[in-house]
Each structure stands twice: as structure tokens, then as C-alpha cells.
Amino acid sequence: MKNLIHTLIIGCALVMSLSSCSDYLDVEYIFKDQLSIDTVFSRKDYSEQWLANVYARLSDGENVIVASKGHQPFNFLADDMYYGDRDNGYEFFKNCKYGEGDKQGSWGSCYRGIRDASTYIHNIDKNREISAQEISITKAEARFLRAYFYWLLLRKYGPIPLLPDEGMDHTQEYADLATPRSTYIECTEYIASEMALAAKDLRLDPVSNREITRATKGAALAVRARVYLYAASPLFNGNTDSWAQHLVDNNGKKLLSEQRDEEMWAKAAAAAKEVIDLNKYKLHTADFRENDSSTDPNRDAYPKTIKPPYHPVYSENDFPNGWKNIDPFESYREVFNGQLRAEANEELIFTRGRNQSTEGIKTMVLHQMPRSLNGWNTHGVTLKHANTYYMNDGSDFYAYGKEDPNDGRPVFGYTDKAEVDAGTCRPLHANVSKEYLGREPRFYASIAYNGSVWEVLESPENQNKRYSQIFYNRGSQDGRLSTAPGFYLRTGLGVKKFYHPEDYFYGTNVDTFWGREKPDIDIRYAEILLIYVEALNELGKSYTIPDYLGQSTITVSRDPAEMSKYMSQIRFRGGVPDFGTDVYGDYNKFLKALKRERQIELFAETHRYYDLRRWKDAPEEESMAVWGCNMNAAMDQADLFHRPIRVPSLPNVFVEKMYLWPIDHEELRRNSKLTQNPGWTYYN
């Protein structure tokens, strides 16, 4: 069939850092003539550009993973974060004022990606300028991308139409082209099988650093594990709720299974174990720093290791059996803030590189940083999330799990200069509430508390900004001001994750960034370990699952020792002790601990929004009142500032239809067999 090539060069230009695309940015002349599919796939350069443009779809607005809220807001719409600008956009989404026409770019973008990936798969064999081996590998990349676009749709919308592998004959009548939604399990097994097929031919490692953004064997197997995890979760597996009964196709067939299938958990565990058994990835760790250098002007930005409290086992053993030889704070911080290049991050399984435009991670950091440092000061953290972090000995912060954090609140007091000079309150500086003292290292790498320091090591214009201690009290430049009412942290708690000590904006614009570029993090090894132990916890018996090659099997069961082996690595890297045998031995205790660990470890990586839904925890967790500091309290009212209060400007509500995103009315018009998600409306 002679189809006409689409003008995809625009999409390519949006992904400047994708190496396979960047070599072909000056080829607009190619598209001045209408080229047939046969012509395109007879040329190596045209074929490579076609695949590059399929990759480009990953960075189309809502398809990005970690980004500012301008493209996709889902990183800020759970119970852990919020944003305070964009004309009440947060309230618009949190109060379910959005409708069938909002944030719908991903549907069309993903299906265009699916179509173009299929075209590549079915035509690249015609190319005689590319070796058979390279054809096999790039065809596997296209297969990965096609399955990944389906995954993005499945996660957001639930069961979706699966198109014929060979594409659709557009000479048919419109009614004959209509495609119904497949069941959730059908979607899952299709994506998983496609990822397994892709993994057979994908490389284990990129050919060069320039190709770091391309799909690998580990990426395909990791997505496969993630897809099975969701399919095994309560929202989609054995859901008999009224809401689930109304999720049907055009013939009234239920799209979710009413019977819980425990084997789905076994498939998730086995898929995660296959990633582990590649022996390719590991949790990133930074070396232990014994002493501060008195001659190093940047020593406060890279401080001497803040040792966790002494433990007779973990303090005496090197990682992964303890934390003796690592710096937990820096180990966690470096994964996200640009200290590591993507190719040097042994924890990174799949990345988009820096393939995001104006709403990427750099823009997110701009919105995190204080106004006094030329940031927008609008990306904040709920007190509920801040209270979730452990103390540095692994115990709970007093307010963890309390509906009212004033219940049992002790008198904390404040740090003073003598304590700072003596090093007894590290890493806190002077005049900081001691409620922030003695918390686990991931807290300090993630949360900007009142009185925390933003290092700003490099600044082309404002060297006086170095080591800025930021307070959010009313009347301060970074607090609540009548002159800039929208740009303050509603809870007095901000986001520090992704910030690097060298980051600085010498104007209030993302183009004036001076600092470290941050590679997108789509999938990392810590997530795989968390998938593995969560799935093991759900198993009531032993299962033997075929491997992705179909050549051997993997046996999985609920083994507390196995769960501890992998969960403890995440805990030790974060500087906190492993759970006790009482937790590993009890299903409910471990499930609670697992959910908390995902909330902490995967914070600000767009997992929490979807986790709360797949666990069916969103109705409770997202309906709780948001608490924070009292932002009406001035600098001389420290006790009043730190007394927790409800934040009325941050509404929280959850109704059942918010489990899945609505399908656009226009798509329902185009596809007569497409059904709407429960609770949302049809165009008529």
C-alpha cells in the first residue's frame, strides 16, 4: 500500500538530545516531496529518521514521566505534593473540575507512535543499506516503543483498543474500522509478550554514550515487570466494586477480572527477578567521606558523611550488607540531581535523556527553588509526606500516620550557633526547629524545610547567594507576601529532590539556568527491587513461571529471607536499618511498610498518583485534609509557624471516576465501539 509519509521533522526537532535524532535535524528538504513508504525504507538515513521520530513521541507533553506540571500534572496530584501557581490549576484537578477534554494529548500522541512503530516493523526489512543485525535490533526497538505507548495509555485510561499488528486498511468503511476496548488482562499480556519479544533482540548495553536513550534488554524486561505489577494490583485484579462493574466494552463485557488471580503477582515477581538476574544494574552509592576538608570552599555542599546511629551489624558491614563504606545522603541525592551523567548511573534502566522541552526537569527545579534565588517557589510538599520519613534510627517520626499531627506533639526547640559549631545538630543550621533533627538521609535530600540551606555554589552574577538559608515565614521574601500572593509554599515545606548545589537561575526564566542538567529518570533499579518484594508478599504458594525466552523457568514464593535481601538494599542505601522479622513474617505489616517505602524512595517520580489508585487507597489517602505550617506566622513567631494547621487553599477530594482518566469526546465520536470510563460522560 502506498501511504504518504507524515511530516515528522517537527517532532524530531523537539528532542534535541536524542542522539539518533540529532544527526538528522537538517533534513527538512526530504519532506518537501511526498515520499512513499517503499522509498523511505529503502534509504538508511530516512529509515533512521523514521525511528527517531517514533522515539520523539515519548517526549510529547503528557508522555513525559518526571516533569513540571505544565505538560502532565500527575506528579503533583496525589497526597504528597502540590503546586501553588498556574491560576488555581491544582484546585482544578484536585476538586475534579477537569473534564473529558482536558489533558488529552497523550491519546493521539501514543496512537500515532503505535502506528509509526508498526510501519517501521513491517517495512524495515526492505532496507538493503542496513545490516541484518541492525535491522533486527532496531525492529526490536520499534516493538519496545509500540508496547510502551500502549503501556502509557493503559496506565492512564485503563483498558484500551489494541490495533491490528499490521495496521488498519483505511480504504474500509468507517464503521468497519471501529475498534472496541480489550480487557485489562488482554492489554497486559499483549504488552508483556511484546516486551519479551523485543528483549530477545535488544542490546544489553547501548553501543555508545550517545545512544543512552535507546531501548535496551533491561528496559524491556523492566517495563514488563511494571505492567504485570499493575495488572496484579487490587484495582484491576479481582475488583467487584460497583465502579468496576461499569467498566465495560461496547457489548457490555466487563473489562476487569472479578476473580483475583494470584498468578499475576507471580508473573510480576518473576519478571522483576529477570531484571535482577541480568546482573547489569545496582543501586548507586557514593563513597563514605571521613573528614571535611578545611580548605575546600564547597565542603558544606558535599559534607562529611552524616553517619546513621551506630548499629552493631549494619555499621560494621559494607554495602549491600550495611552502610559502613557509603554516604547514604549523597548516594540518594546523586541519582537525581545531575551529579551523575546518565551513562554513569548504574541504577538507571531507561531514560529519555534530556528529551523534554519547556516543562522538563530543569523547569521543575526552577519552580522548586526559592524566590530569593530567582525561582518560583511553588512546588511544595504536604506535611503528611514529610512526616512519612523515618528517623535516622529507623523509628517513626511522632506524627507519622496521625490524622491530626498536633496529637501528642512534643516541644522541639530550635538549634543555636553553639550546636552548629559543635556539629551536634548536623545537617541543620541555626534557628531551625528540631523537629527536623535526626531524620533519615533521604529526608534531607528531598525536603526543603524551614531554615534549610540552598547551596548555590556556582552563580555567574550573585556570589552572595552562596549557602542561602531560606525561611518561609510570613513577610520574608520566600514566605507569604501580599505583593506576590501566588508564589509561596502553602505548607512551608518545599521540594529539594533534583536540585544540585551548582543550580542557579540568574533570571526568572528557564533559559537563564546555570547548573547541572538532569537526565530524565523513567525506570531505575530501586523500582524493580520494590516490584519484586511487593509481588512476593502477595504469594500464598510457590509458582513456576516461564522466563521471557521460553527456555527455562523461574520459581517464586513468599520467602521472607528473599524479601529482606532486596528490600534491605534500598533501606541501607538510604541509611536506615532493615525491617525486623516481625515485619517480613506478617503480610499486612510488610504491605504497609512496602507502601511507605515506595512513597519515600520514589518520591516525585510520578509513581504516587498511580500507586494510590492501583492499591485502591486513593479514596482514603487523597480525601484527607492537607496539613502544613502556619504561613501567616512571621519570623518572630517561630512556635506559631511550626504549629501544624489545615491548609484550606489545598483542597483534597476523591470520587470513584478519578480512578481512570476520561476519554475525550472526540475520540468517542471517531470510534463508535469505544466506551467511556465509569462516571464520565459521552458526547451525546
Secondary structure, 3 states (H helix, E strand, C coil): CCCECCCCHHHHHCCCCCHHHHCCCCCHHHHHCCCEHHHHCCCHHHHHHHHHHHHHHHHCHHHCCCCCCCCCCHHHCCCCEEECCCCCHHHHHHCCCCCCCCCCHHHHHHHHHHHHHHHHHHHHHHCCCCCHHHHHHHHHHHHHHHHHHHHHHHHHHCCCCCCCCCCCCCCCCHHHHCCCCCCHHHHHHHHHHHHHHHHHHCCCCCCCHHHCCCCCHHHHHHHHHHHHHHHHCCCCECCCCHHHHCCECCCCCECCECCCCCHHHHHHHHHHHHHHCCCCCCCCCCECCCCCCCCCCCCCCCCCCCCCCCCCCHHHCCCCCCCCCECHHHHHHCCCCCCCCHHHCCCEEECCCCCCCCCCHHHHHHHHCCHHHCCCCCEEECHHHHCCCEECCCCECCCCCCCCCCCCCCCCCECCHHHHHHCCCCCCCCCCEHHHCCECHHHHHHEECCCEEECCCCCCCCHHHCCEEECCCECCCCCCCCCCCCCCCCCCCEECCCCCCCCEECCCCHHHEECCCCCCCCEEHHHHHHHHHHHHHCCCCCEEEECCCCCCEEEECCCHHHHHHHHHHHHHHCCCCCCCHHHHCCHHHHHHHHHHHHHHHCCCCCCHHHHHHHCCCHHHHCCCCCEECCCCCECCCHHHHHCCEECCCCCCCCCHHHHCCCCCHHHHHHCCCCCCCCCCCCCC
